[in-house]
Amino acid sequence: MSVEHNKQHQAQLYFCPLVASALDTAQQAQLMALLPDDERRKINRLYRQEARDKALMVRGYLRILLSQYARLWQVEIAPNQWQFDYGDKGKPALSAADFRLTGIHFNISHSGEWLVISLFRSHATAGPLELGVDIERSRASTNIYAILSHYFTDSESQALLALPEISQRQRFFDLWALKESYIKAKGLGLAMSLKGFSFKMNKATTTPMTLFGERQTSKIDVDNGIELQLHDVDDDPQHWSILFGRLDDEYRFAISINLAQSPAWTAQLVSPQQVFDLAN
């Protein structure tokens, strides 16, 4: 079974439901068999069974979908053969050998019941390509007002508080997803101040993105008119493309990539059964 790709633009988003109950014992064992010993140990150290199940799905799905994506360029790497390197703050990337074979950059994020995987295959670039993706679930229990002054700039806070109260919580998590995507792209973690940069969500025209599904397609609105503003970061905002969208009222996602012109992202909803079909 294949999934939808846009080879011309080489930019792919996979949205995968993280429903642990969808896996039977045999499928769990199949995913675990894809992982090296160090990844298995990390999963088994997690205290809660639900957390272990989701971590297994995240790691297994990434390997399977990397293999599917690499086949677009006639590169065959089995899911259990991928090797990863990690930055100083833990950002994962393909090993140097795997990157030379494929040219693939990736980033992942998961929140609640969703995993998103972003993949981009680069040609020659002016410098190292930085890619970050984040998905965030809106949580009613979060005291957003206690967090604003610590992590948001004055301009972000003022724009949020100017909204009707019913919209303020949504804007908080929208901005949080945007900030996380940029931090993850830079690979610096929370060593990078969240107040060192900001996002201005203009009243830009949103455009529909097709979300390809197993049985039917749907449309989600995305906004690529988000403005990145840098205050205490050595970077050039003109070299970045930002994409923001919502799966629904509860989940939103953001992508930051240091390309002046945004690639055309193809989005695919991949069910657990599709993942296993791809692996076999």
C-alpha positions in Angstrom: 0.0 0.0 0.0 1.4 3.4 -0.9 0.7 6.8 0.6 0.3 10.1 -1.2 3.5 12.1 -1.9 4.5 15.2 -3.8 7.9 14.3 -5.1 8.3 17.5 -7.0 8.4 19.5 -3.8 9.9 16.8 -1.6 8.1 18.1 1.5 5.9 15.6 3.4 3.8 15.7 6.6 2.5 12.5 8.1 -0.3 12.7 10.7 -0.5 9.5 12.7 -3.1 8.7 15.4 -1.5 7.5 18.6 -4.1 5.1 19.7 -2.3 2.4 21.7 -5.4 0.2 21.8 -5.1 -0.1 18.0 -2.0 -2.4 18.4 -2.3 -6.0 19.2 0.5 -8.0 20.9 1.9 -9.2 17.6 2.1 -5.6 16.2 3.7 -4.3 19.4 6.4 -7.0 19.0 6.8 -6.1 15.3 7.5 -2.5 16.2 9.8 -3.4 19.0 11.8 -5.6 16.7 12.6 -2.6 14.5 14.4 -0.8 17.4 18.0 -1.1 18.5 18.7 -1.9 22.2 19.2 1.6 23.3 15.8 2.7 22.0 14.1 -0.3 23.6 15.7 0.6 27.0 14.5 4.1 26.8 10.9 2.9 26.2 11.1 0.3 29.0 12.3 3.0 31.5 9.0 4.8 31.1 6.8 4.3 34.2 3.3 4.2 32.6 2.2 1.6 30.2 0.4 4.1 28.0 3.6 6.2 27.8 5.5 3.1 26.8 3.0 2.2 24.1 3.0 5.6 22.6 6.8 5.9 22.6 6.9 2.5 20.8 4.5 3.8 18.2 6.5 7.1 17.7 9.8 5.3 17.2 8.4 2.5 15.1 6.3 4.7 12.9 9.2 7.1 12.2 11.4 4.3 10.9 8.6 2.8 8.7 7.7 6.1 7.2 11.3 7.1 6.6 11.7 3.9 4.6 8.6 4.7 2.6 9.7 8.3 1.9 13.2 7.2 0.8 11.8 4.9 -1.8 10.7 7.9 -3.8 14.4 8.3 -4.8 15.0 4.6 -5.2 16.8 4.3 -1.9 16.0 1.1 0.0 16.7 1.3 3.7 14.8 -1.2 5.9 13.0 0.3 8.9 15.4 -1.4 11.4 18.5 -0.1 9.6 18.1 3.6 10.1 20.7 5.1 12.4 20.4 8.5 14.2 22.7 11.1 15.6 21.7 13.6 18.3 22.6 17.2 18.8 23.9 18.7 22.0 20.4 19.3 23.2 19.0 16.0 21.9 17.7 17.0 18.5 17.6 13.8 16.4 18.9 13.6 12.8 19.9 10.9 10.4 23.4 9.6 10.8 25.9 11.1 8.4 26.0 7.9 6.4 22.2 7.7 6.1 22.0 11.4 5.2 24.6 11.0 2.4 22.4 8.2 1.0 19.1 10.0 1.2 19.5 13.8 1.8 16.5 13.5 4.2 15.9 16.0 7.0 13.2 15.2 9.6 11.6 16.3 12.7 8.7 14.9 14.8 6.3 16.0 17.5 3.5 14.3 19.4 0.8 15.5 21.7 -2.2 13.7 23.1 -3.5 11.4 20.5 -1.5 12.7 17.5 2.0 12.2 16.1 3.3 14.4 13.2 6.4 13.6 11.2 7.9 16.2 8.9 10.3 15.1 6.1 12.2 17.2 3.6 14.7 16.0 1.1 17.2 18.8 0.2 19.4 19.5 -2.7 22.3 21.9 -2.4 21.5 24.6 0.2 23.3 27.7 1.3 23.9 26.2 4.7 22.7 23.5 7.1 19.0 23.0 6.7 17.0 23.5 10.0 13.6 22.0 10.3 11.2 21.9 13.2 7.6 20.8 13.7 5.3 20.9 16.7 1.8 19.8 17.4 0.0 21.0 20.4 -3.3 20.0 22.1 -5.3 22.8 23.7 -5.7 22.0 27.4 -8.4 23.7 29.6 -6.4 23.1 32.8 -3.4 25.2 31.7 -3.3 28.6 33.5 -2.2 30.5 30.4 -2.1 33.9 32.1 0.5 32.8 34.6 2.8 31.7 31.7 2.4 34.7 29.4 4.9 37.0 31.2 7.6 34.3 31.5 7.7 32.9 27.9 5.9 35.4 25.6 7.1 38.8 24.4 5.1 41.9 25.3 3.9 42.1 21.7 2.6 38.6 21.7 0.9 39.0 25.1 -0.7 42.3 24.1 -2.0 40.8 20.9 -3.4 37.8 22.7 -5.1 39.9 25.5 -6.7 42.1 22.9 -8.7 39.2 21.6 -12.1 38.2 22.9 -11.6 36.0 26.0 -13.0 33.0 24.3 -10.2 33.2 21.7 -7.3 33.8 24.0 -6.7 30.2 25.0 -6.6 29.2 21.3 -4.1 31.9 20.5 -1.9 30.9 23.4 -1.5 27.3 22.1 -1.2 28.6 18.5 1.8 30.7 19.6 3.2 27.9 21.7 3.2 25.6 18.7 4.9 28.2 16.6 7.6 28.9 19.2 8.3 25.2 19.8 8.6 24.6 16.0 11.3 27.3 15.8 13.2 26.2 18.9 13.1 22.6 17.6 14.4 23.7 14.2 17.3 25.5 15.9 18.0 22.4 18.0 18.7 24.4 21.2 15.9 23.4 23.4 15.0 25.6 26.3 18.5 26.9 26.4 17.1 29.4 23.8 14.9 32.1 25.4 11.3 32.0 24.3 11.4 35.8 24.7 14.2 36.1 22.2 11.8 35.8 19.3 8.2 36.3 18.6 5.5 35.5 16.0 3.0 38.0 14.6 -0.2 36.3 13.4 -1.4 38.7 10.8 -4.9 38.6 9.4 -3.4 36.7 6.4 -5.5 34.8 4.0 -5.5 31.1 4.8 -5.2 28.6 2.1 -6.6 25.0 2.1 -4.3 22.1 2.4 -5.5 18.7 1.3 -5.1 16.0 4.0 -5.0 12.7 2.1 -6.7 9.9 4.0 -7.0 6.2 3.5 -10.6 6.3 2.3 -11.3 10.0 1.8 -9.5 13.4 1.7 -10.3 16.5 3.7 -9.2 20.1 3.7 -7.5 21.9 6.6 -6.8 25.6 6.5 -3.1 26.6 6.8 -1.5 30.0 7.2 1.9 30.8 5.7 1.7 34.5 6.4 3.0 34.2 9.9 5.8 36.8 10.6 8.8 35.7 12.6 10.4 38.5 14.5 13.9 38.2 16.2 14.8 40.2 19.3 17.8 38.5 20.8 18.6 35.7 18.3 21.5 35.8 15.8 19.5 34.8 12.8 17.8 36.3 9.7 14.0 36.0 9.7 14.0 36.5 5.9 15.6 33.1 5.6 12.7 31.3 7.3 9.4 30.0 6.2 6.6 29.4 8.7 3.5 27.3 8.2 0.7 27.1 10.8 -2.5 25.0 10.7 -5.2 23.4 12.8 -6.4 19.8 12.5 -9.4 20.8 14.6 -10.3 23.1 17.5 -8.2 20.9 19.9 -5.0 20.3 17.9 -2.8 22.7 15.9 0.6 22.3 14.3 3.4 24.6 13.1 6.5 24.1 10.9 9.6 26.2 10.8 12.2 25.7 8.0 15.1 27.9 7.1 14.2 28.3 3.5 13.2 31.7 2.1 10.5 30.2 0.0 8.2 27.7 1.6 8.1 24.3 0.1 4.7 22.9 -0.9 3.9 20.4 1.9 1.9 17.3 1.1 -0.1 16.1 4.2 -1.1 12.5 4.7 -3.2 10.9 7.4 -1.8 7.5 8.1 -3.8 5.0 10.1 -2.0 2.3 12.2 -3.1 -0.3 9.8 -1.5 1.6 6.9 1.7 1.9 8.8 1.9 -1.9 9.2 0.9 -2.5 5.6 3.9 -0.2 4.6 6.2 -2.2 6.8 5.3 -5.6 5.2 
